[in-house]
Structures are given as C-alpha cells and as structure tokens.
Amino acid sequence: MTEEKPKRGRPVGTTRGQRPQHQLRANPDEWELIQRFARLVKHVSKEECEKALEKLEAKVNK
C-alpha cells in the first residue's frame, strides 16, 4: 500500500485569495526603507505601522 503524503500549501477553500501585485519605482535607498516597513507590517504589527503613518502624514498635511 502507498502512504498518503502530507498535504502542503494553503488549505482548500481559503476565502482570502491572492494578494494583488503592485509595482513601484524607487531608488536603492528608498527601496530599502520600503522593504523594512513592509516587513514590519507583515510580521510585527500592522496596527502600529498604521498609527506611525498617520503621525507622519499629519506632519505633512500641516
């Protein structure tokens, strides 16, 4: 008899779907900041990143 291999990947029926791709042009130093921020959003705290953006945007909109 053959053993069933463990299933990999996303479970069947996930409703979230694929994330859309976005294109962005940036200089290497800008790109490094973008990557760092994206890592924080994905792996640390999306809510804290949102608050930080609101603070920064408030300074710009004065």
PyMOL Python script that loads the backbone (N, CA, C, O; Angstrom):
from pymol import cmd

cmd.read_pdbstr("""\
ATOM      1  N   MET A   1       0.829  -1.188   0.000  1.00  0.00           N
ATOM      2  CA  MET A   1       0.000   0.000   0.000  1.00  0.00           C
ATOM      3  C   MET A   1       0.875   1.254   0.000  1.00  0.00           C
ATOM      4  O   MET A   1       1.968   1.276   0.565  1.00  0.00           O
ATOM      5  N   THR A   2       0.369   2.270  -0.637  1.00  0.00           N
ATOM      6  CA  THR A   2       1.108   3.522  -0.643  1.00  0.00           C
ATOM      7  C   THR A   2       0.575   4.435   0.452  1.00  0.00           C
ATOM      8  O   THR A   2      -0.629   4.522   0.693  1.00  0.00           O
ATOM      9  N   GLU A   3       1.492   5.098   1.091  1.00  0.00           N
ATOM     10  CA  GLU A   3       1.100   6.027   2.146  1.00  0.00           C
ATOM     11  C   GLU A   3       0.763   7.368   1.532  1.00  0.00           C
ATOM     12  O   GLU A   3       1.388   7.791   0.560  1.00  0.00           O
ATOM     13  N   GLU A   4      -0.226   8.034   2.101  1.00  0.00           N
ATOM     14  CA  GLU A   4      -0.583   9.357   1.615  1.00  0.00           C
ATOM     15  C   GLU A   4       0.441  10.363   2.105  1.00  0.00           C
ATOM     16  O   GLU A   4       0.822  10.365   3.276  1.00  0.00           O
ATOM     17  N   LYS A   5       0.882  11.217   1.191  1.00  0.00           N
ATOM     18  CA  LYS A   5       1.826  12.265   1.576  1.00  0.00           C
ATOM     19  C   LYS A   5       1.068  13.370   2.296  1.00  0.00           C
ATOM     20  O   LYS A   5      -0.089  13.647   1.982  1.00  0.00           O
ATOM     21  N   PRO A   6       1.730  14.002   3.268  1.00  0.00           N
ATOM     22  CA  PRO A   6       1.054  15.120   3.933  1.00  0.00           C
ATOM     23  C   PRO A   6       0.805  16.248   2.937  1.00  0.00           C
ATOM     24  O   PRO A   6       1.644  16.533   2.081  1.00  0.00           O
ATOM     25  N   LYS A   7      -0.354  16.882   3.059  1.00  0.00           N
ATOM     26  CA  LYS A   7      -0.698  17.956   2.130  1.00  0.00           C
ATOM     27  C   LYS A   7       0.087  19.206   2.482  1.00  0.00           C
ATOM     28  O   LYS A   7       0.370  19.472   3.650  1.00  0.00           O
ATOM     29  N   ARG A   8       0.430  19.961   1.462  1.00  0.00           N
ATOM     30  CA  ARG A   8       1.199  21.186   1.660  1.00  0.00           C
ATOM     31  C   ARG A   8       0.459  22.364   1.057  1.00  0.00           C
ATOM     32  O   ARG A   8      -0.472  22.193   0.270  1.00  0.00           O
ATOM     33  N   GLY A   9       0.876  23.541   1.427  1.00  0.00           N
ATOM     34  CA  GLY A   9       0.269  24.736   0.865  1.00  0.00           C
ATOM     35  C   GLY A   9      -0.947  25.172   1.662  1.00  0.00           C
ATOM     36  O   GLY A   9      -1.173  24.732   2.790  1.00  0.00           O
ATOM     37  N   ARG A  10      -1.712  26.042   1.048  1.00  0.00           N
ATOM     38  CA  ARG A  10      -2.900  26.590   1.704  1.00  0.00           C
ATOM     39  C   ARG A  10      -4.011  25.544   1.742  1.00  0.00           C
ATOM     40  O   ARG A  10      -4.150  24.731   0.828  1.00  0.00           O
ATOM     41  N   PRO A  11      -4.792  25.579   2.808  1.00  0.00           N
ATOM     42  CA  PRO A  11      -5.921  24.653   2.877  1.00  0.00           C
ATOM     43  C   PRO A  11      -6.943  24.951   1.778  1.00  0.00           C
ATOM     44  O   PRO A  11      -7.105  26.098   1.362  1.00  0.00           O
ATOM     45  N   VAL A  12      -7.611  23.928   1.325  1.00  0.00           N
ATOM     46  CA  VAL A  12      -8.626  24.079   0.292  1.00  0.00           C
ATOM     47  C   VAL A  12      -9.769  24.931   0.842  1.00  0.00           C
ATOM     48  O   VAL A  12     -10.197  24.759   1.983  1.00  0.00           O
ATOM     49  N   GLY A  13     -10.247  25.841   0.016  1.00  0.00           N
ATOM     50  CA  GLY A  13     -11.393  26.640   0.409  1.00  0.00           C
ATOM     51  C   GLY A  13     -11.062  27.913   1.161  1.00  0.00           C
ATOM     52  O   GLY A  13     -11.954  28.530   1.743  1.00  0.00           O
ATOM     53  N   THR A  14      -9.794  28.324   1.164  1.00  0.00           N
ATOM     54  CA  THR A  14      -9.483  29.590   1.832  1.00  0.00           C
ATOM     55  C   THR A  14     -10.112  30.716   1.035  1.00  0.00           C
ATOM     56  O   THR A  14     -10.019  30.754  -0.192  1.00  0.00           O
ATOM     57  N   THR A  15     -10.741  31.613   1.733  1.00  0.00           N
ATOM     58  CA  THR A  15     -11.505  32.666   1.069  1.00  0.00           C
ATOM     59  C   THR A  15     -10.687  33.927   0.833  1.00  0.00           C
ATOM     60  O   THR A  15     -11.148  34.850   0.160  1.00  0.00           O
ATOM     61  N   ARG A  16      -9.512  33.971   1.366  1.00  0.00           N
ATOM     62  CA  ARG A  16      -8.726  35.191   1.282  1.00  0.00           C
ATOM     63  C   ARG A  16      -8.257  35.484  -0.132  1.00  0.00           C
ATOM     64  O   ARG A  16      -8.217  36.649  -0.527  1.00  0.00           O
ATOM     65  N   GLY A  17      -7.907  34.489  -0.892  1.00  0.00           N
ATOM     66  CA  GLY A  17      -7.468  34.691  -2.263  1.00  0.00           C
ATOM     67  C   GLY A  17      -6.053  35.238  -2.336  1.00  0.00           C
ATOM     68  O   GLY A  17      -5.366  35.374  -1.324  1.00  0.00           O
ATOM     69  N   GLN A  18      -5.639  35.544  -3.542  1.00  0.00           N
ATOM     70  CA  GLN A  18      -4.300  36.070  -3.744  1.00  0.00           C
ATOM     71  C   GLN A  18      -4.264  37.561  -3.482  1.00  0.00           C
ATOM     72  O   GLN A  18      -5.239  38.277  -3.709  1.00  0.00           O
ATOM     73  N   ARG A  19      -3.117  38.012  -2.998  1.00  0.00           N
ATOM     74  CA  ARG A  19      -2.929  39.452  -2.820  1.00  0.00           C
ATOM     75  C   ARG A  19      -2.585  40.056  -4.172  1.00  0.00           C
ATOM     76  O   ARG A  19      -1.837  39.445  -4.936  1.00  0.00           O
ATOM     77  N   PRO A  20      -3.102  41.225  -4.492  1.00  0.00           N
ATOM     78  CA  PRO A  20      -2.766  41.850  -5.769  1.00  0.00           C
ATOM     79  C   PRO A  20      -1.308  42.308  -5.778  1.00  0.00           C
ATOM     80  O   PRO A  20      -0.749  42.656  -4.738  1.00  0.00           O
ATOM     81  N   GLN A  21      -0.714  42.304  -6.944  1.00  0.00           N
ATOM     82  CA  GLN A  21       0.662  42.770  -7.085  1.00  0.00           C
ATOM     83  C   GLN A  21       0.654  44.258  -7.385  1.00  0.00           C
ATOM     84  O   GLN A  21      -0.217  44.755  -8.100  1.00  0.00           O
ATOM     85  N   HIS A  22       1.629  44.962  -6.833  1.00  0.00           N
ATOM     86  CA  HIS A  22       1.762  46.398  -7.064  1.00  0.00           C
ATOM     87  C   HIS A  22       3.181  46.668  -7.549  1.00  0.00           C
ATOM     88  O   HIS A  22       4.141  46.048  -7.090  1.00  0.00           O
ATOM     89  N   GLN A  23       3.292  47.594  -8.474  1.00  0.00           N
ATOM     90  CA  GLN A  23       4.611  47.959  -8.964  1.00  0.00           C
ATOM     91  C   GLN A  23       4.975  49.331  -8.430  1.00  0.00           C
ATOM     92  O   GLN A  23       4.126  50.214  -8.301  1.00  0.00           O
ATOM     93  N   LEU A  24       6.250  49.493  -8.122  1.00  0.00           N
ATOM     94  CA  LEU A  24       6.717  50.728  -7.535  1.00  0.00           C
ATOM     95  C   LEU A  24       8.148  50.974  -7.973  1.00  0.00           C
ATOM     96  O   LEU A  24       8.976  50.063  -7.939  1.00  0.00           O
ATOM     97  N   ARG A  25       8.441  52.184  -8.380  1.00  0.00           N
ATOM     98  CA  ARG A  25       9.817  52.544  -8.723  1.00  0.00           C
ATOM     99  C   ARG A  25      10.423  53.287  -7.548  1.00  0.00           C
ATOM    100  O   ARG A  25       9.809  54.195  -6.988  1.00  0.00           O
ATOM    101  N   ALA A  26      11.639  52.890  -7.177  1.00  0.00           N
ATOM    102  CA  ALA A  26      12.303  53.535  -6.045  1.00  0.00           C
ATOM    103  C   ALA A  26      13.811  53.390  -6.214  1.00  0.00           C
ATOM    104  O   ALA A  26      14.300  52.418  -6.789  1.00  0.00           O
ATOM    105  N   ASN A  27      14.531  54.378  -5.702  1.00  0.00           N
ATOM    106  CA  ASN A  27      15.991  54.294  -5.656  1.00  0.00           C
ATOM    107  C   ASN A  27      16.376  53.224  -4.636  1.00  0.00           C
ATOM    108  O   ASN A  27      15.563  52.865  -3.784  1.00  0.00           O
ATOM    109  N   PRO A  28      17.598  52.713  -4.711  1.00  0.00           N
ATOM    110  CA  PRO A  28      18.002  51.651  -3.778  1.00  0.00           C
ATOM    111  C   PRO A  28      17.807  52.022  -2.305  1.00  0.00           C
ATOM    112  O   PRO A  28      17.359  51.185  -1.522  1.00  0.00           O
ATOM    113  N   ASP A  29      18.131  53.250  -1.915  1.00  0.00           N
ATOM    114  CA  ASP A  29      17.957  53.625  -0.507  1.00  0.00           C
ATOM    115  C   ASP A  29      16.480  53.723  -0.132  1.00  0.00           C
ATOM    116  O   ASP A  29      16.106  53.376   0.989  1.00  0.00           O
ATOM    117  N   GLU A  30      15.637  54.189  -1.052  1.00  0.00           N
ATOM    118  CA  GLU A  30      14.198  54.228  -0.810  1.00  0.00           C
ATOM    119  C   GLU A  30      13.636  52.809  -0.722  1.00  0.00           C
ATOM    120  O   GLU A  30      12.797  52.510   0.128  1.00  0.00           O
ATOM    121  N   TRP A  31      14.111  51.951  -1.608  1.00  0.00           N
ATOM    122  CA  TRP A  31      13.625  50.573  -1.645  1.00  0.00           C
ATOM    123  C   TRP A  31      13.936  49.840  -0.340  1.00  0.00           C
ATOM    124  O   TRP A  31      13.137  49.034   0.137  1.00  0.00           O
ATOM    125  N   GLU A  32      15.105  50.130   0.228  1.00  0.00           N
ATOM    126  CA  GLU A  32      15.475  49.510   1.499  1.00  0.00           C
ATOM    127  C   GLU A  32      14.481  49.908   2.594  1.00  0.00           C
ATOM    128  O   GLU A  32      14.077  49.066   3.396  1.00  0.00           O
ATOM    129  N   LEU A  33      14.088  51.179   2.631  1.00  0.00           N
ATOM    130  CA  LEU A  33      13.101  51.641   3.615  1.00  0.00           C
ATOM    131  C   LEU A  33      11.748  50.972   3.389  1.00  0.00           C
ATOM    132  O   LEU A  33      11.083  50.561   4.340  1.00  0.00           O
ATOM    133  N   ILE A  34      11.350  50.867   2.131  1.00  0.00           N
ATOM    134  CA  ILE A  34      10.075  50.239   1.791  1.00  0.00           C
ATOM    135  C   ILE A  34      10.058  48.785   2.255  1.00  0.00           C
ATOM    136  O   ILE A  34       9.076  48.321   2.833  1.00  0.00           O
ATOM    137  N   GLN A  35      11.147  48.076   1.999  1.00  0.00           N
ATOM    138  CA  GLN A  35      11.226  46.665   2.411  1.00  0.00           C
ATOM    139  C   GLN A  35      11.181  46.523   3.926  1.00  0.00           C
ATOM    140  O   GLN A  35      10.507  45.636   4.451  1.00  0.00           O
ATOM    141  N   ARG A  36      11.891  47.389   4.621  1.00  0.00           N
ATOM    142  CA  ARG A  36      11.898  47.337   6.080  1.00  0.00           C
ATOM    143  C   ARG A  36      10.491  47.574   6.632  1.00  0.00           C
ATOM    144  O   ARG A  36      10.037  46.866   7.531  1.00  0.00           O
ATOM    145  N   PHE A  37       9.811  48.583   6.079  1.00  0.00           N
ATOM    146  CA  PHE A  37       8.461  48.894   6.547  1.00  0.00           C
ATOM    147  C   PHE A  37       7.499  47.748   6.233  1.00  0.00           C
ATOM    148  O   PHE A  37       6.663  47.385   7.060  1.00  0.00           O
ATOM    149  N   ALA A  38       7.624  47.188   5.039  1.00  0.00           N
ATOM    150  CA  ALA A  38       6.756  46.062   4.657  1.00  0.00           C
ATOM    151  C   ALA A  38       6.958  44.882   5.602  1.00  0.00           C
ATOM    152  O   ALA A  38       5.993  44.214   5.975  1.00  0.00           O
ATOM    153  N   ARG A  39       8.189  44.624   5.987  1.00  0.00           N
ATOM    154  CA  ARG A  39       8.480  43.531   6.918  1.00  0.00           C
ATOM    155  C   ARG A  39       7.796  43.783   8.264  1.00  0.00           C
ATOM    156  O   ARG A  39       7.247  42.862   8.870  1.00  0.00           O
ATOM    157  N   LEU A  40       7.833  45.044   8.728  1.00  0.00           N
ATOM    158  CA  LEU A  40       7.173  45.390   9.991  1.00  0.00           C
ATOM    159  C   LEU A  40       5.667  45.202   9.888  1.00  0.00           C
ATOM    160  O   LEU A  40       5.040  44.680  10.810  1.00  0.00           O
ATOM    161  N   VAL A  41       5.084  45.623   8.772  1.00  0.00           N
ATOM    162  CA  VAL A  41       3.637  45.488   8.579  1.00  0.00           C
ATOM    163  C   VAL A  41       3.236  44.021   8.598  1.00  0.00           C
ATOM    164  O   VAL A  41       2.252  43.650   9.239  1.00  0.00           O
ATOM    165  N   LYS A  42       3.991  43.194   7.902  1.00  0.00           N
ATOM    166  CA  LYS A  42       3.627  41.786   7.756  1.00  0.00           C
ATOM    167  C   LYS A  42       3.921  40.953   8.999  1.00  0.00           C
ATOM    168  O   LYS A  42       3.160  40.043   9.324  1.00  0.00           O
ATOM    169  N   HIS A  43       5.019  41.253   9.699  1.00  0.00           N
ATOM    170  CA  HIS A  43       5.474  40.344  10.745  1.00  0.00           C
ATOM    171  C   HIS A  43       5.434  40.903  12.159  1.00  0.00           C
ATOM    172  O   HIS A  43       5.585  40.148  13.119  1.00  0.00           O
ATOM    173  N   VAL A  44       5.234  42.202  12.310  1.00  0.00           N
ATOM    174  CA  VAL A  44       5.253  42.761  13.668  1.00  0.00           C
ATOM    175  C   VAL A  44       3.856  43.244  14.046  1.00  0.00           C
ATOM    176  O   VAL A  44       3.139  42.552  14.769  1.00  0.00           O
ATOM    177  N   SER A  45       3.465  44.418  13.567  1.00  0.00           N
ATOM    178  CA  SER A  45       2.159  44.943  13.948  1.00  0.00           C
ATOM    179  C   SER A  45       1.641  45.909  12.893  1.00  0.00           C
ATOM    180  O   SER A  45       2.136  47.029  12.760  1.00  0.00           O
ATOM    181  N   LYS A  46       0.662  45.471  12.163  1.00  0.00           N
ATOM    182  CA  LYS A  46       0.043  46.307  11.135  1.00  0.00           C
ATOM    183  C   LYS A  46      -0.576  47.553  11.777  1.00  0.00           C
ATOM    184  O   LYS A  46      -0.487  48.648  11.222  1.00  0.00           O
ATOM    185  N   GLU A  47      -1.203  47.384  12.951  1.00  0.00           N
ATOM    186  CA  GLU A  47      -1.865  48.492  13.632  1.00  0.00           C
ATOM    187  C   GLU A  47      -0.865  49.566  14.047  1.00  0.00           C
ATOM    188  O   GLU A  47      -1.134  50.755  13.872  1.00  0.00           O
ATOM    189  N   GLU A  48       0.280  49.170  14.593  1.00  0.00           N
ATOM    190  CA  GLU A  48       1.303  50.139  14.999  1.00  0.00           C
ATOM    191  C   GLU A  48       1.864  50.878  13.794  1.00  0.00           C
ATOM    192  O   GLU A  48       2.135  52.077  13.871  1.00  0.00           O
ATOM    193  N   CYS A  49       2.039  50.178  12.689  1.00  0.00           N
ATOM    194  CA  CYS A  49       2.540  50.810  11.469  1.00  0.00           C
ATOM    195  C   CYS A  49       1.533  51.832  10.950  1.00  0.00           C
ATOM    196  O   CYS A  49       1.910  52.895  10.457  1.00  0.00           O
ATOM    197  N   GLU A  50       0.257  51.500  11.065  1.00  0.00           N
ATOM    198  CA  GLU A  50      -0.795  52.409  10.632  1.00  0.00           C
ATOM    199  C   GLU A  50      -0.770  53.697  11.461  1.00  0.00           C
ATOM    200  O   GLU A  50      -0.912  54.791  10.916  1.00  0.00           O
ATOM    201  N   LYS A  51      -0.589  53.563  12.771  1.00  0.00           N
ATOM    202  CA  LYS A  51      -0.507  54.729  13.657  1.00  0.00           C
ATOM    203  C   LYS A  51       0.713  55.588  13.313  1.00  0.00           C
ATOM    204  O   LYS A  51       0.625  56.815  13.291  1.00  0.00           O
ATOM    205  N   ALA A  52       1.840  54.943  13.045  1.00  0.00           N
ATOM    206  CA  ALA A  52       3.058  55.677  12.699  1.00  0.00           C
ATOM    207  C   ALA A  52       2.863  56.453  11.394  1.00  0.00           C
ATOM    208  O   ALA A  52       3.301  57.598  11.278  1.00  0.00           O
ATOM    209  N   LEU A  53       2.213  55.834  10.426  1.00  0.00           N
ATOM    210  CA  LEU A  53       1.936  56.524   9.162  1.00  0.00           C
ATOM    211  C   LEU A  53       1.029  57.730   9.379  1.00  0.00           C
ATOM    212  O   LEU A  53       1.253  58.791   8.797  1.00  0.00           O
ATOM    213  N   GLU A  54       0.006  57.570  10.214  1.00  0.00           N
ATOM    214  CA  GLU A  54      -0.908  58.670  10.490  1.00  0.00           C
ATOM    215  C   GLU A  54      -0.170  59.847  11.113  1.00  0.00           C
ATOM    216  O   GLU A  54      -0.443  60.997  10.770  1.00  0.00           O
ATOM    217  N   LYS A  55       0.771  59.571  12.032  1.00  0.00           N
ATOM    218  CA  LYS A  55       1.571  60.625  12.650  1.00  0.00           C
ATOM    219  C   LYS A  55       2.410  61.354  11.597  1.00  0.00           C
ATOM    220  O   LYS A  55       2.447  62.584  11.557  1.00  0.00           O
ATOM    221  N   LEU A  56       3.077  60.576  10.751  1.00  0.00           N
ATOM    222  CA  LEU A  56       3.922  61.178   9.708  1.00  0.00           C
ATOM    223  C   LEU A  56       3.103  61.983   8.717  1.00  0.00           C
ATOM    224  O   LEU A  56       3.504  63.077   8.319  1.00  0.00           O
ATOM    225  N   GLU A  57       1.964  61.451   8.320  1.00  0.00           N
ATOM    226  CA  GLU A  57       1.099  62.144   7.365  1.00  0.00           C
ATOM    227  C   GLU A  57       0.534  63.421   7.978  1.00  0.00           C
ATOM    228  O   GLU A  57       0.324  64.399   7.260  1.00  0.00           O
ATOM    229  N   ALA A  58       0.284  63.438   9.279  1.00  0.00           N
ATOM    230  CA  ALA A  58      -0.216  64.634   9.946  1.00  0.00           C
ATOM    231  C   ALA A  58       0.814  65.766   9.853  1.00  0.00           C
ATOM    232  O   ALA A  58       0.450  66.930   9.689  1.00  0.00           O
ATOM    233  N   LYS A  59       2.094  65.417   9.959  1.00  0.00           N
ATOM    234  CA  LYS A  59       3.157  66.421   9.825  1.00  0.00           C
ATOM    235  C   LYS A  59       3.186  67.015   8.436  1.00  0.00           C
ATOM    236  O   LYS A  59       3.416  68.213   8.274  1.00  0.00           O
ATOM    237  N   VAL A  60       2.954  66.188   7.433  1.00  0.00           N
ATOM    238  CA  VAL A  60       2.992  66.634   6.050  1.00  0.00           C
ATOM    239  C   VAL A  60       1.792  67.517   5.731  1.00  0.00           C
ATOM    240  O   VAL A  60       1.914  68.485   4.981  1.00  0.00           O
ATOM    241  N   ASN A  61       0.641  67.189   6.292  1.00  0.00           N
ATOM    242  CA  ASN A  61      -0.597  67.897   5.995  1.00  0.00           C
ATOM    243  C   ASN A  61      -0.804  69.167   6.804  1.00  0.00           C
ATOM    244  O   ASN A  61      -1.853  69.800   6.679  1.00  0.00           O
ATOM    245  N   LYS A  62       0.159  69.561   7.628  1.00  0.00           N
ATOM    246  CA  LYS A  62       0.026  70.795   8.433  1.00  0.00           C
ATOM    247  C   LYS A  62       0.022  72.018   7.552  1.00  0.00           C
ATOM    248  O   LYS A  62      -0.080  73.138   8.052  1.00  0.00           O
TER     249      LYS A  62
END
""", "prot")
cmd.dss("prot")
cmd.show_as("cartoon", "prot")
cmd.util.cbc("prot")
cmd.orient("prot")
